[in-house]
Structure formats: C-alpha cells, structure tokens
C-alpha cells in the first residue's frame, strides 16, 4: 500500500509512505521496483519543522483558540499540556522557544481581544459569550 500524508489542497508536497507485507517481497511486480524502493528507503529525509511558531505563532494561537472553543482544553494547565505534546514543543530547545510562556502570552492576547474569558478561581478559559451565545 502506498499513500501520501500532507495537507490536501494546501501544499504540493507531503510525506509518502510505503507498507508491504513479507509475502509481497516475492511478487514479480515488487522485484521490478526493488531497486527504486531501496533507493527511496536509503535516501536522505527532509527535516520536519513545526509551523506552529510561524507568522508570530499564528498556528499555536489557532490551536489554543480552537481547543478552547471545542472544549478540548479549557484550563491553562490543559492548554500547556496540549502544547507540550506538539512538534513545536519537541523542537523548542533548538528553536529557543518557551512553549509554556507562549501559551500564556496567547491566552492573554485572546483575553485582551475579548475572545476568551478567564475564571481566576480555577484558571479556566472559556470562549467569550458573544462568540458562543452562552452566558458565563
């Protein structure tokens, strides 16, 4: 089985993957392409870099705002945990980024823009009532 992982319609490039079963190694069609597959498996791999920090952390902001709106993460600790499990967090040292501090900065900016409200007693973040139609 061969497939492509990427952002359909957003990029002309993506990652390709090839999955074969041991029984497929003996098929004639595979034998014909064995050299090509071998070259592919041994070729260099491009470095994957998180895009969450691009454009002044627009991607991280979108992740945080969407997570709050969907109820995936509704407290500051939950948002920090979510961000800590991202590719950006894995690359933070190399990129010289404090992901936890960026999460706090983004939540504060969302609050300043009145897009979220913070309930101080439990550090819970919720969408502003004007966006959800709910009263807080």
N, CA, C and O atoms as CSV, one atom per row, in Angstrom:
chain,resi,resn,atom,element,x,y,z
A,1,UNK,N,N,0.853,-1.157,0.000
A,1,UNK,CA,C,0.000,0.000,0.000
A,1,UNK,C,C,0.907,1.231,0.000
A,1,UNK,O,O,1.903,1.273,0.723
A,2,UNK,N,N,0.567,2.211,-0.795
A,2,UNK,CA,C,1.315,3.459,-0.858
A,2,UNK,C,C,0.339,4.592,-0.591
A,2,UNK,O,O,-0.797,4.569,-1.064
A,3,UNK,N,N,0.781,5.573,0.161
A,3,UNK,CA,C,-0.080,6.707,0.451
A,3,UNK,C,C,0.727,7.969,0.611
A,3,UNK,O,O,1.957,7.942,0.606
A,4,UNK,N,N,0.028,9.069,0.751
A,4,UNK,CA,C,0.673,10.370,0.907
A,4,UNK,C,C,0.034,11.074,2.088
A,4,UNK,O,O,-1.189,11.154,2.196
A,5,UNK,N,N,0.872,11.577,2.961
A,5,UNK,CA,C,0.389,12.348,4.098
A,5,UNK,C,C,0.778,13.798,3.878
A,5,UNK,O,O,1.940,14.104,3.610
A,6,UNK,N,N,-0.164,14.658,3.990
A,6,UNK,CA,C,0.111,16.082,3.799
A,6,UNK,C,C,-1.169,16.857,3.972
A,6,UNK,O,O,-2.189,16.304,4.382
A,7,UNK,N,N,-1.121,18.104,3.668
A,7,UNK,CA,C,-2.299,18.955,3.807
A,7,UNK,C,C,-2.912,19.123,2.428
A,7,UNK,O,O,-2.495,19.979,1.647
A,8,UNK,N,N,-3.892,18.308,2.143
A,8,UNK,CA,C,-4.525,18.286,0.825
A,8,UNK,C,C,-5.020,19.666,0.427
A,8,UNK,O,O,-5.733,20.330,1.179
A,9,UNK,N,N,-4.634,20.078,-0.750
A,9,UNK,CA,C,-5.070,21.359,-1.274
A,9,UNK,C,C,-4.286,22.547,-0.747
A,9,UNK,O,O,-4.398,23.650,-1.284
A,10,UNK,N,N,-3.497,22.339,0.291
A,10,UNK,CA,C,-2.736,23.436,0.878
A,10,UNK,C,C,-1.262,23.387,0.503
A,10,UNK,O,O,-0.542,24.374,0.651
A,11,UNK,N,N,-0.823,22.242,0.021
A,11,UNK,CA,C,0.590,22.090,-0.284
A,11,UNK,C,C,0.764,21.106,-1.429
A,11,UNK,O,O,0.001,20.150,-1.566
A,12,UNK,N,N,1.766,21.352,-2.238
A,12,UNK,CA,C,2.045,20.425,-3.339
A,12,UNK,C,C,3.003,19.333,-2.893
A,12,UNK,O,O,3.318,18.434,-3.672
A,13,UNK,N,N,3.471,19.394,-1.653
A,13,UNK,CA,C,4.380,18.375,-1.143
A,13,UNK,C,C,3.773,17.705,0.072
A,13,UNK,O,O,2.843,18.223,0.691
A,14,UNK,N,N,4.305,16.566,0.397
A,14,UNK,CA,C,3.849,15.828,1.563
A,14,UNK,C,C,4.763,14.651,1.782
A,14,UNK,O,O,5.732,14.467,1.045
A,15,UNK,N,N,4.471,13.869,2.767
A,15,UNK,CA,C,5.267,12.689,3.058
A,15,UNK,C,C,4.611,11.483,2.422
A,15,UNK,O,O,3.388,11.345,2.424
A,16,UNK,N,N,5.437,10.618,1.882
A,16,UNK,CA,C,4.944,9.401,1.254
A,16,UNK,C,C,5.283,8.227,2.155
A,16,UNK,O,O,6.329,8.211,2.803
A,17,UNK,N,N,4.400,7.252,2.190
A,17,UNK,CA,C,4.704,6.068,2.976
A,17,UNK,C,C,4.393,4.825,2.162
A,17,UNK,O,O,3.498,4.826,1.316
A,18,UNK,N,N,5.138,3.775,2.425
A,18,UNK,CA,C,5.007,2.507,1.721
A,18,UNK,C,C,4.930,1.409,2.762
A,18,UNK,O,O,5.813,1.290,3.612
A,19,UNK,N,N,3.882,0.609,2.701
A,19,UNK,CA,C,3.705,-0.502,3.629
A,19,UNK,C,C,3.610,-1.775,2.802
A,19,UNK,O,O,2.787,-1.885,1.894
A,20,UNK,N,N,4.463,-2.730,3.132
A,20,UNK,CA,C,4.422,-4.005,2.413
A,20,UNK,C,C,4.411,-5.152,3.414
A,20,UNK,O,O,4.918,-5.036,4.530
A,21,UNK,N,N,3.823,-6.252,2.987
A,21,UNK,CA,C,3.846,-7.464,3.789
A,21,UNK,C,C,4.973,-8.345,3.283
A,21,UNK,O,O,5.411,-8.219,2.139
A,22,UNK,N,N,5.430,-9.226,4.133
A,22,UNK,CA,C,6.544,-10.098,3.772
A,22,UNK,C,C,6.240,-10.892,2.501
A,22,UNK,O,O,7.132,-11.117,1.682
A,23,UNK,N,N,4.991,-11.316,2.333
A,23,UNK,CA,C,4.612,-12.103,1.154
A,23,UNK,C,C,4.780,-11.307,-0.140
A,23,UNK,O,O,5.000,-11.881,-1.206
A,24,UNK,N,N,4.673,-9.966,-0.038
A,24,UNK,CA,C,4.806,-9.118,-1.222
A,24,UNK,C,C,6.236,-9.038,-1.737
A,24,UNK,O,O,6.464,-8.645,-2.881
A,25,UNK,N,N,7.193,-9.405,-0.906
A,25,UNK,CA,C,8.599,-9.334,-1.316
A,25,UNK,C,C,8.909,-10.285,-2.465
A,25,UNK,O,O,9.877,-10.075,-3.196
A,26,UNK,N,N,8.110,-11.316,-2.631
A,26,UNK,CA,C,8.374,-12.314,-3.663
A,26,UNK,C,C,7.619,-12.063,-4.965
A,26,UNK,O,O,7.836,-12.779,-5.942
A,27,UNK,N,N,6.749,-11.078,-4.999
A,27,UNK,CA,C,5.972,-10.824,-6.208
A,27,UNK,C,C,6.842,-10.175,-7.276
A,27,UNK,O,O,7.714,-9.359,-6.976
A,28,UNK,N,N,6.593,-10.549,-8.521
A,28,UNK,CA,C,7.381,-10.045,-9.649
A,28,UNK,C,C,7.304,-8.524,-9.762
A,28,UNK,O,O,8.306,-7.867,-10.044
A,29,UNK,N,N,6.113,-7.967,-9.543
A,29,UNK,CA,C,5.971,-6.514,-9.672
A,29,UNK,C,C,6.824,-5.781,-8.641
A,29,UNK,O,O,7.351,-4.703,-8.915
A,30,UNK,N,N,6.953,-6.363,-7.471
A,30,UNK,CA,C,7.792,-5.733,-6.455
A,30,UNK,C,C,9.260,-5.866,-6.825
A,30,UNK,O,O,10.043,-4.936,-6.634
A,31,UNK,N,N,9.629,-7.030,-7.356
A,31,UNK,CA,C,11.032,-7.259,-7.746
A,31,UNK,C,C,11.481,-6.221,-8.765
A,31,UNK,O,O,12.620,-5.757,-8.720
A,32,UNK,N,N,10.581,-5.852,-9.694
A,32,UNK,CA,C,10.933,-4.867,-10.711
A,32,UNK,C,C,11.234,-3.509,-10.090
A,32,UNK,O,O,12.084,-2.769,-10.585
A,33,UNK,N,N,10.549,-3.192,-9.025
A,33,UNK,CA,C,10.719,-1.885,-8.389
A,33,UNK,C,C,11.611,-1.929,-7.152
A,33,UNK,O,O,11.748,-0.933,-6.441
A,34,UNK,N,N,12.211,-3.080,-6.901
A,34,UNK,CA,C,13.005,-3.255,-5.687
A,34,UNK,C,C,14.148,-2.242,-5.604
A,34,UNK,O,O,14.413,-1.700,-4.531
A,35,UNK,N,N,14.814,-1.985,-6.700
A,35,UNK,CA,C,15.926,-1.036,-6.690
A,35,UNK,C,C,15.429,0.377,-6.375
A,35,UNK,O,O,16.057,1.106,-5.607
A,36,UNK,N,N,14.306,0.753,-6.970
A,36,UNK,CA,C,13.746,2.087,-6.722
A,36,UNK,C,C,13.319,2.219,-5.265
A,36,UNK,O,O,13.591,3.235,-4.625
A,37,UNK,N,N,12.648,1.190,-4.739
A,37,UNK,CA,C,12.202,1.213,-3.347
A,37,UNK,C,C,13.410,1.271,-2.415
A,37,UNK,O,O,13.406,2.012,-1.432
A,38,UNK,N,N,14.434,0.495,-2.722
A,38,UNK,CA,C,15.656,0.512,-1.912
A,38,UNK,C,C,16.294,1.884,-1.886
A,38,UNK,O,O,16.732,2.348,-0.834
A,39,UNK,N,N,16.350,2.541,-3.040
A,39,UNK,CA,C,16.914,3.890,-3.105
A,39,UNK,C,C,16.070,4.863,-2.280
A,39,UNK,O,O,16.600,5.740,-1.598
A,40,UNK,N,N,14.755,4.695,-2.353
A,40,UNK,CA,C,13.863,5.570,-1.601
A,40,UNK,C,C,14.075,5.399,-0.096
A,40,UNK,O,O,14.122,6.378,0.649
A,41,UNK,N,N,14.201,4.149,0.339
A,41,UNK,CA,C,14.360,3.883,1.763
A,41,UNK,C,C,15.701,4.360,2.303
A,41,UNK,O,O,15.813,4.700,3.481
A,42,UNK,N,N,16.712,4.388,1.451
A,42,UNK,CA,C,18.050,4.783,1.886
A,42,UNK,C,C,18.370,6.246,1.619
A,42,UNK,O,O,19.428,6.732,2.019
A,43,UNK,N,N,17.471,6.950,0.949
A,43,UNK,CA,C,17.732,8.354,0.618
A,43,UNK,C,C,17.580,9.234,1.859
A,43,UNK,O,O,17.006,8.820,2.866
A,44,UNK,N,N,18.100,10.442,1.766
A,44,UNK,CA,C,18.008,11.374,2.887
A,44,UNK,C,C,16.554,11.810,3.087
A,44,UNK,O,O,15.741,11.783,2.164
A,45,UNK,N,N,16.266,12.199,4.293
A,45,UNK,CA,C,14.916,12.610,4.660
A,45,UNK,C,C,14.954,14.093,5.018
A,45,UNK,O,O,15.831,14.538,5.757
A,46,UNK,N,N,14.004,14.845,4.494
A,46,UNK,CA,C,13.917,16.261,4.826
A,46,UNK,C,C,13.561,16.429,6.297
A,46,UNK,O,O,12.819,15.625,6.862
A,47,UNK,N,N,14.087,17.464,6.902
A,47,UNK,CA,C,13.782,17.754,8.297
A,47,UNK,C,C,12.383,18.354,8.391
A,47,UNK,O,O,12.039,19.277,7.653
A,48,UNK,N,N,11.600,17.829,9.290
A,48,UNK,CA,C,10.241,18.319,9.517
A,48,UNK,C,C,10.292,19.370,10.622
A,48,UNK,O,O,10.793,19.101,11.714
A,49,UNK,N,N,9.782,20.550,10.346
A,49,UNK,CA,C,9.799,21.645,11.312
A,49,UNK,C,C,8.363,22.105,11.561
A,49,UNK,O,O,7.589,22.302,10.624
A,50,UNK,N,N,8.029,22.270,12.820
A,50,UNK,CA,C,6.689,22.718,13.191
A,50,UNK,C,C,6.389,24.089,12.596
A,50,UNK,O,O,7.258,24.959,12.532
A,51,UNK,N,N,5.159,24.263,12.170
A,51,UNK,CA,C,4.726,25.568,11.651
A,51,UNK,C,C,3.932,26.356,12.698
A,51,UNK,O,O,3.449,27.451,12.410
A,52,UNK,N,N,3.793,25.810,13.901
A,52,UNK,CA,C,3.018,26.498,14.938
A,52,UNK,C,C,3.626,27.839,15.338
A,52,UNK,O,O,2.916,28.713,15.834
A,53,UNK,N,N,4.935,28.011,15.127
A,53,UNK,CA,C,5.596,29.267,15.514
A,53,UNK,C,C,5.664,30.278,14.378
A,53,UNK,O,O,6.061,31.422,14.597
A,54,UNK,N,N,5.285,29.874,13.171
A,54,UNK,CA,C,5.360,30.787,12.031
A,54,UNK,C,C,4.348,31.921,12.168
A,54,UNK,O,O,3.336,31.792,12.857
A,55,UNK,N,N,4.638,33.019,11.506
A,55,UNK,CA,C,3.742,34.189,11.490
A,55,UNK,C,C,3.334,34.615,12.897
A,55,UNK,O,O,2.153,34.766,13.209
A,56,UNK,N,N,4.350,34.802,13.734
A,56,UNK,CA,C,4.124,35.256,15.111
A,56,UNK,C,C,3.209,34.311,15.891
A,56,UNK,O,O,2.307,34.756,16.602
A,57,UNK,N,N,3.445,33.020,15.753
A,57,UNK,CA,C,2.732,31.966,16.487
A,57,UNK,C,C,1.256,31.873,16.122
A,57,UNK,O,O,0.422,31.514,16.952
A,58,UNK,N,N,0.948,32.197,14.885
A,58,UNK,CA,C,-0.446,32.120,14.426
A,58,UNK,C,C,-1.001,30.699,14.581
A,58,UNK,O,O,-2.131,30.521,15.037
A,59,UNK,N,N,-0.217,29.701,14.208
A,59,UNK,CA,C,-0.674,28.313,14.303
A,59,UNK,C,C,-0.941,27.889,15.733
A,59,UNK,O,O,-1.942,27.229,16.013
A,60,UNK,N,N,-0.047,28.268,16.642
A,60,UNK,CA,C,-0.250,27.936,18.053
A,60,UNK,C,C,-1.480,28.664,18.596
A,60,UNK,O,O,-2.242,28.097,19.379
A,61,UNK,N,N,-1.672,29.901,18.186
A,61,UNK,CA,C,-2.860,30.648,18.600
A,61,UNK,C,C,-4.143,29.997,18.108
A,61,UNK,O,O,-5.129,29.915,18.840
A,62,UNK,N,N,-4.122,29.539,16.873
A,62,UNK,CA,C,-5.291,28.853,16.307
A,62,UNK,C,C,-5.565,27.555,17.056
A,62,UNK,O,O,-6.718,27.237,17.349
A,63,UNK,N,N,-4.509,26.803,17.366
A,63,UNK,CA,C,-4.660,25.562,18.126
A,63,UNK,C,C,-5.291,25.842,19.489
A,63,UNK,O,O,-6.216,25.144,19.905
A,64,UNK,N,N,-4.796,26.845,20.169
A,64,UNK,CA,C,-5.312,27.186,21.500
A,64,UNK,C,C,-6.764,27.655,21.420
A,64,UNK,O,O,-7.613,27.187,22.179
A,65,UNK,N,N,-7.046,28.567,20.513
A,65,UNK,CA,C,-8.404,29.105,20.390
A,65,UNK,C,C,-9.399,28.003,20.010
A,65,UNK,O,O,-10.495,27.935,20.568
A,66,UNK,N,N,-9.024,27.155,19.078
A,66,UNK,CA,C,-9.901,26.050,18.665
A,66,UNK,C,C,-10.107,25.066,19.807
A,66,UNK,O,O,-11.215,24.569,20.006
A,67,UNK,N,N,-9.054,24.782,20.555
A,67,UNK,CA,C,-9.156,23.839,21.670
A,67,UNK,C,C,-10.094,24.352,22.750
A,67,UNK,O,O,-10.856,23.584,23.339
A,68,UNK,N,N,-10.036,25.652,23.008
A,68,UNK,CA,C,-10.947,26.248,23.990
A,68,UNK,C,C,-12.382,26.170,23.473
A,68,UNK,O,O,-13.285,25.748,24.195
A,69,UNK,N,N,-12.583,26.575,22.232
A,69,UNK,CA,C,-13.926,26.584,21.646
A,69,UNK,C,C,-14.558,25.212,21.568
A,69,UNK,O,O,-15.770,25.069,21.729
A,70,UNK,N,N,-13.733,24.193,21.320
A,70,UNK,CA,C,-14.239,22.825,21.211
A,70,UNK,C,C,-14.302,22.112,22.556
A,70,UNK,O,O,-14.831,21.005,22.653
A,71,UNK,N,N,-13.764,22.745,23.590
A,71,UNK,CA,C,-13.761,22.121,24.913
A,71,UNK,C,C,-12.695,21.059,25.083
A,71,UNK,O,O,-12.739,20.287,26.041
A,72,UNK,N,N,-11.746,21.007,24.178
A,72,UNK,CA,C,-10.658,20.018,24.260
A,72,UNK,C,C,-9.747,20.340,25.439
A,72,UNK,O,O,-9.333,19.444,26.174
A,73,UNK,N,N,-9.442,21.609,25.614
A,73,UNK,CA,C,-8.621,22.078,26.732
A,73,UNK,C,C,-9.238,23.388,27.204
A,73,UNK,O,O,-9.353,24.338,26.429
A,74,UNK,N,N,-9.637,23.443,28.478
A,74,UNK,CA,C,-10.350,24.629,28.960
A,74,UNK,C,C,-9.662,25.305,30.141
A,74,UNK,O,O,-10.176,26.291,30.670
A,75,UNK,N,N,-8.534,24.803,30.554
A,75,UNK,CA,C,-7.788,25.449,31.632
A,75,UNK,C,C,-6.372,25.719,31.145
A,75,UNK,O,O,-5.895,25.098,30.194
A,76,UNK,N,N,-5.718,26.644,31.806
A,76,UNK,CA,C,-4.350,26.973,31.418
A,76,UNK,C,C,-3.436,25.750,31.515
A,76,UNK,O,O,-2.641,25.522,30.603
A,77,UNK,N,N,-3.519,24.953,32.588
A,77,UNK,CA,C,-2.693,23.741,32.628
A,77,UNK,C,C,-2.995,22.773,31.475
A,77,UNK,O,O,-2.081,22.155,30.930
A,78,UNK,N,N,-4.269,22.643,31.107
A,78,UNK,CA,C,-4.620,21.765,29.980
A,78,UNK,C,C,-4.068,22.297,28.665
A,78,UNK,O,O,-3.595,21.524,27.832
A,79,UNK,N,N,-4.124,23.607,28.475
A,79,UNK,CA,C,-3.585,24.208,27.251
A,79,UNK,C,C,-2.073,24.037,27.185
A,79,UNK,O,O,-1.517,23.777,26.118
A,80,UNK,N,N,-1.413,24.185,28.327
A,80,UNK,CA,C,0.038,23.980,28.370
A,80,UNK,C,C,0.388,22.525,28.073
A,80,UNK,O,O,1.357,22.245,27.368
A,81,UNK,N,N,-0.402,21.603,28.613
A,81,UNK,CA,C,-0.173,20.181,28.348
A,81,UNK,C,C,-0.369,19.876,26.874
A,81,UNK,O,O,0.430,19.159,26.273
A,82,UNK,N,N,-1.430,20.417,26.290
A,82,UNK,CA,C,-1.686,20.224,24.863
A,82,UNK,C,C,-0.499,20.709,24.038
A,82,UNK,O,O,-0.008,19.992,23.167
A,83,UNK,N,N,-0.045,21.914,24.312
A,83,UNK,CA,C,1.083,22.479,23.563
A,83,UNK,C,C,2.368,21.692,23.805
A,83,UNK,O,O,3.211,21.587,22.914
A,84,UNK,N,N,2.519,21.141,25.003
A,84,UNK,CA,C,3.737,20.387,25.323
A,84,UNK,C,C,3.828,19.077,24.554
A,84,UNK,O,O,4.894,18.464,24.489
A,85,UNK,N,N,2.716,18.650,23.974
A,85,UNK,CA,C,2.689,17.401,23.206
A,85,UNK,C,C,2.798,17.640,21.705
A,85,UNK,O,O,2.585,16.725,20.910
A,86,UNK,N,N,3.125,18.855,21.325
A,86,UNK,CA,C,3.222,19.209,19.904
A,86,UNK,C,C,4.649,19.044,19.387
A,86,UNK,O,O,5.602,18.934,20.160
A,87,UNK,N,N,4.768,19.031,18.076
A,87,UNK,CA,C,6.089,19.006,17.449
A,87,UNK,C,C,6.872,20.256,17.837
A,87,UNK,O,O,8.090,20.197,18.006
A,88,UNK,N,N,6.189,21.374,17.978
A,88,UNK,CA,C,6.851,22.611,18.395
A,88,UNK,C,C,7.552,22.416,19.737
A,88,UNK,O,O,8.684,22.866,19.912
A,89,UNK,N,N,6.896,21.755,20.678
A,89,UNK,CA,C,7.500,21.516,21.992
A,89,UNK,C,C,8.734,20.625,21.874
A,89,UNK,O,O,9.728,20.836,22.569
A,90,UNK,N,N,8.666,19.632,20.994
A,90,UNK,CA,C,9.825,18.762,20.790
A,90,UNK,C,C,11.007,19.529,20.210
A,90,UNK,O,O,12.160,19.186,20.471
A,91,UNK,N,N,10.730,20.548,19.440
A,91,UNK,CA,C,11.780,21.328,18.790
A,91,UNK,C,C,12.084,22.629,19.528
A,91,UNK,O,O,12.899,23.425,19.063
A,92,UNK,N,N,11.444,22.854,20.663
A,92,UNK,CA,C,11.547,24.132,21.379
A,92,UNK,C,C,12.978,24.500,21.742
A,92,UNK,O,O,13.370,25.659,21.606
A,93,UNK,N,N,13.752,23.545,22.196
A,93,UNK,CA,C,15.128,23.836,22.583
A,93,UNK,C,C,15.937,24.323,21.388
A,93,UNK,O,O,16.668,25.309,21.485
A,94,UNK,N,N,15.803,23.627,20.261
A,94,UNK,CA,C,16.521,24.027,19.045
A,94,UNK,C,C,16.053,25.382,18.529
A,94,UNK,O,O,16.844,26.147,17.977
A,95,UNK,N,N,14.767,25.677,18.708
A,95,UNK,CA,C,14.199,26.931,18.217
A,95,UNK,C,C,14.283,28.059,19.244
A,95,UNK,O,O,13.890,29.193,18.970
A,96,UNK,N,N,14.805,27.730,20.441
A,96,UNK,CA,C,14.931,28.702,21.528
A,96,UNK,C,C,13.570,29.319,21.882
A,96,UNK,O,O,13.412,30.539,21.926
A,97,UNK,N,N,12.601,28.438,22.131
A,97,UNK,CA,C,11.226,28.854,22.421
A,97,UNK,C,C,10.790,28.266,23.762
A,97,UNK,O,O,11.057,27.099,24.045
A,98,UNK,N,N,10.126,29.065,24.577
A,98,UNK,CA,C,9.486,28.592,25.798
A,98,UNK,C,C,7.998,28.433,25.470
A,98,UNK,O,O,7.234,29.397,25.520
A,99,UNK,N,N,7.610,27.220,25.141
A,99,UNK,CA,C,6.242,26.962,24.675
A,99,UNK,C,C,5.217,27.306,25.752
A,99,UNK,O,O,4.171,27.880,25.449
A,100,UNK,N,N,5.502,26.966,26.986
A,100,UNK,CA,C,4.570,27.258,28.076
A,100,UNK,C,C,4.328,28.762,28.207
A,100,UNK,O,O,3.191,29.196,28.386
A,101,UNK,N,N,5.381,29.543,28.117
A,101,UNK,CA,C,5.241,31.007,28.188
A,101,UNK,C,C,4.460,31.540,26.991
A,101,UNK,O,O,3.684,32.485,27.131
A,102,UNK,N,N,4.658,30.944,25.819
A,102,UNK,CA,C,3.915,31.375,24.625
A,102,UNK,C,C,2.429,31.092,24.788
A,102,UNK,O,O,1.593,31.887,24.357
A,103,UNK,N,N,2.094,29.962,25.408
A,103,UNK,CA,C,0.683,29.640,25.653
A,103,UNK,C,C,0.061,30.724,26.529
A,103,UNK,O,O,-1.032,31.207,26.236
A,104,UNK,N,N,0.746,31.102,27.591
A,104,UNK,CA,C,0.242,32.155,28.479
A,104,UNK,C,C,0.082,33.463,27.706
A,104,UNK,O,O,-0.941,34.135,27.832
A,105,UNK,N,N,1.086,33.825,26.910
A,105,UNK,CA,C,1.011,35.057,26.106
A,105,UNK,C,C,-0.202,35.048,25.181
A,105,UNK,O,O,-0.921,36.042,25.072
A,106,UNK,N,N,-0.419,33.920,24.522
A,106,UNK,CA,C,-1.528,33.819,23.561
A,106,UNK,C,C,-2.871,33.903,24.278
A,106,UNK,O,O,-3.780,34.584,23.804
A,107,UNK,N,N,-3.007,33.222,25.412
A,107,UNK,CA,C,-4.263,33.286,26.173
A,107,UNK,C,C,-4.519,34.722,26.628
A,107,UNK,O,O,-5.654,35.196,26.583
A,108,UNK,N,N,-3.471,35.410,27.063
A,108,UNK,CA,C,-3.635,36.810,27.478
A,108,UNK,C,C,-4.055,37.690,26.300
A,108,UNK,O,O,-4.894,38.576,26.460
A,109,UNK,N,N,-3.483,37.455,25.127
A,109,UNK,CA,C,-3.876,38.227,23.936
A,109,UNK,C,C,-5.329,37.948,23.563
A,109,UNK,O,O,-6.068,38.865,23.204
A,110,UNK,N,N,-5.736,36.686,23.647
A,110,UNK,CA,C,-7.130,36.338,23.354
A,110,UNK,C,C,-8.068,37.005,24.355
A,110,UNK,O,O,-9.160,37.447,23.996
A,111,UNK,N,N,-7.636,37.075,25.607
A,111,UNK,CA,C,-8.441,37.754,26.630
A,111,UNK,C,C,-8.513,39.254,26.346
A,111,UNK,O,O,-9.582,39.857,26.442
A,112,UNK,N,N,-7.373,39.853,25.995
A,112,UNK,CA,C,-7.349,41.288,25.684
A,112,UNK,C,C,-8.250,41.624,24.497
A,112,UNK,O,O,-8.827,42.710,24.430
A,113,UNK,N,N,-8.363,40.682,23.564
A,113,UNK,CA,C,-9.219,40.875,22.393
A,113,UNK,C,C,-10.672,40.511,22.705
A,113,UNK,O,O,-11.539,40.579,21.834
A,114,UNK,N,N,-10.928,40.122,23.967
A,114,UNK,CA,C,-12.252,39.710,24.439
A,114,UNK,C,C,-12.800,38.512,23.672
A,114,UNK,O,O,-14.005,38.402,23.443
A,115,UNK,N,N,-11.896,37.616,23.280
A,115,UNK,CA,C,-12.307,36.383,22.610
A,115,UNK,C,C,-12.460,35.238,23.598
A,115,UNK,O,O,-13.158,34.262,23.322
A,116,UNK,N,N,-11.805,35.357,24.754
A,116,UNK,CA,C,-11.951,34.361,25.818
A,116,UNK,C,C,-12.068,35.088,27.146
A,116,UNK,O,O,-11.681,36.250,27.278
A,117,UNK,N,N,-12.611,34.378,28.127
A,117,UNK,CA,C,-12.684,34.882,29.497
A,117,UNK,C,C,-11.945,33.904,30.385
A,117,UNK,O,O,-11.955,32.696,30.148
A,118,UNK,N,N,-11.307,34.436,31.405
A,118,UNK,CA,C,-10.569,33.591,32.337
A,118,UNK,C,C,-11.268,33.628,33.685
A,118,UNK,O,O,-11.486,34.694,34.261
A,119,UNK,N,N,-11.612,32.452,34.175
A,119,UNK,CA,C,-12.201,32.317,35.503
A,119,UNK,C,C,-11.039,32.088,36.463
A,119,UNK,O,O,-10.482,30.991,36.512
A,120,UNK,N,N,-10.678,33.098,37.212
A,120,UNK,CA,C,-9.468,33.082,38.036
A,120,UNK,C,C,-9.431,31.956,39.065
A,120,UNK,O,O,-8.371,31.378,39.306
A,121,UNK,N,N,-10.569,31.637,39.674
A,121,UNK,CA,C,-10.551,30.675,40.767
A,121,UNK,C,C,-10.068,29.288,40.353
A,121,UNK,O,O,-9.505,28.565,41.175
A,122,UNK,N,N,-10.276,28.906,39.101
A,122,UNK,CA,C,-9.807,27.592,38.664
A,122,UNK,C,C,-8.937,27.676,37.417
A,122,UNK,O,O,-8.615,26.660,36.801
A,123,UNK,N,N,-8.560,28.903,37.052
A,123,UNK,CA,C,-7.708,29.095,35.877
A,123,UNK,C,C,-8.355,28.557,34.609
A,123,UNK,O,O,-7.660,28.143,33.681
A,124,UNK,N,N,-9.684,28.561,34.568
A,124,UNK,CA,C,-10.385,28.031,33.398
A,124,UNK,C,C,-10.532,29.113,32.342
A,124,UNK,O,O,-10.792,30.276,32.651
A,125,UNK,N,N,-10.362,28.714,31.109
A,125,UNK,CA,C,-10.502,29.627,29.984
A,125,UNK,C,C,-11.749,29.216,29.226
A,125,UNK,O,O,-11.954,28.031,28.966
A,126,UNK,N,N,-12.587,30.184,28.869
A,126,UNK,CA,C,-13.796,29.856,28.118
A,126,UNK,C,C,-13.993,30.869,27.007
A,126,UNK,O,O,-13.540,32.009,27.114
A,127,UNK,N,N,-14.671,30.458,25.935
A,127,UNK,CA,C,-14.946,31.408,24.858
A,127,UNK,C,C,-15.812,32.550,25.370
A,127,UNK,O,O,-16.626,32.355,26.273
A,128,UNK,N,N,-15.645,33.721,24.810
A,128,UNK,CA,C,-16.483,34.864,25.183
A,128,UNK,C,C,-17.925,34.568,24.813
A,128,UNK,O,O,-18.184,33.918,23.800
A,129,UNK,N,N,-18.863,35.037,25.620
A,129,UNK,CA,C,-20.274,34.709,25.393
A,129,UNK,C,C,-20.773,35.210,24.049
A,129,UNK,O,O,-21.677,34.613,23.465
A,130,UNK,N,N,-20.200,36.294,23.550
A,130,UNK,CA,C,-20.663,36.821,22.262
A,130,UNK,C,C,-20.334,35.875,21.109
A,130,UNK,O,O,-20.973,35.924,20.059
A,131,UNK,N,N,-19.342,35.022,21.308
A,131,UNK,CA,C,-18.982,34.081,20.249
A,131,UNK,C,C,-19.806,32.807,20.318
A,131,UNK,O,O,-20.098,32.199,19.288
A,132,UNK,N,N,-20.183,32.396,21.527
A,132,UNK,CA,C,-20.867,31.122,21.680
A,132,UNK,C,C,-22.359,31.266,21.909
A,132,UNK,O,O,-23.113,30.306,21.751
A,133,UNK,N,N,-22.784,32.461,22.280
A,133,UNK,CA,C,-24.192,32.654,22.583
A,133,UNK,C,C,-24.549,32.204,23.984
A,133,UNK,O,O,-25.715,32.270,24.372
A,134,UNK,N,N,-23.558,31.743,24.761
A,134,UNK,CA,C,-23.802,31.283,26.121
A,134,UNK,C,C,-23.437,32.391,27.090
A,134,UNK,O,O,-22.574,33.220,26.803
A,135,UNK,N,N,-24.088,32.401,28.219
A,135,UNK,CA,C,-23.710,33.354,29.261
A,135,UNK,C,C,-22.779,32.654,30.229
A,135,UNK,O,O,-22.937,31.469,30.524
A,136,UNK,N,N,-21.825,33.390,30.706
A,136,UNK,CA,C,-20.828,32.805,31.614
A,136,UNK,C,C,-21.118,33.204,33.042
A,136,UNK,O,O,-20.390,32.810,33.953
